[in-house]
Amino acid sequence: MSDVVGVHGSSSRAASSGPARWLARPDLWIAVAVLALCAYAVARQLGADPLGVDRVEALALGDRLDGSHELLGLDDEGKRYRIDRYFGERFTVLYTWSLKCPCVEEIEHRMKSLYARYNERTNGVGWLAIDGEPDDPPKVIIKVMAKLGAFYPVLRDPRQEVTQRLGLDRAVQVAIIDHQGRLRWRGPVDDSYYDEEVKQQYLAEALEVLVNGEGTLPVPPAEPVYGCLFADPASCEAAAAETEAIKAKRRADKESKRPGDGDAKPAAQDTPRPGS
């Protein structure tokens, strides 16, 4: 039997062997996606930027951050603001932020506790959060800030120009600069994602030393403690899974402490710590 010839003189058999056949192969699409993710990971490891963001050299401690750097506001017009507009009288805590990273919400109460002790009015310490995600919507940022009761302003750095300059590549990291913009300290907020396991409060210790002008600044760990890499969905997914494990443990703890349940066991025996 002969092939059916279409209006352009091509046969149905020829059409079935063309692009349409490739479009109908989900296994090929999966292979292409895997290759793309591998290429992205390799590019990050080699220091290239698959998202087209120009890489800049991080400041060393004591180097000055140029106060004329501009960050995007949360308004619809995309207005830009000089970063030195937010410098505190003595010091400024620059806190990296992300809608995608669940760590932001999980440690917000710790940040509020620190702000109650170190702020512009009591000891000349200003605060500014910098969102380094390329695609976090401003309107959603505003809603989440309201939900968290955030005390700090948030500006956007979608190309990570300032966060890279500060040497920060993920959410919930901190850099402290002085009133002249000199980088005085950078590192994590503390040493554990879990409230009950925090043993060293790096940010609190650094602020105490700087504000009082005496003592030794804490040495941050060589590797990040927690927080999602900017523009890295896999990092955020892993953090989200761990956050769900934390919430499940809290629910189990609460259930074990209900009055009248004589058979309830202590939480430490009832529910293992996530990751153990």
Beta strands, then each sheet from edge to edge (+ up, - down):
strand 1: 70-72
strand 2: 80-82
strand 3: 91-97
strand 4: 125-131
strand 5: 154-156
strand 6: 173-178
strand 7: 183-188
sheet 1: 1+ 2-
sheet 2: 5+ 4+ 3+ 6- 7+
end
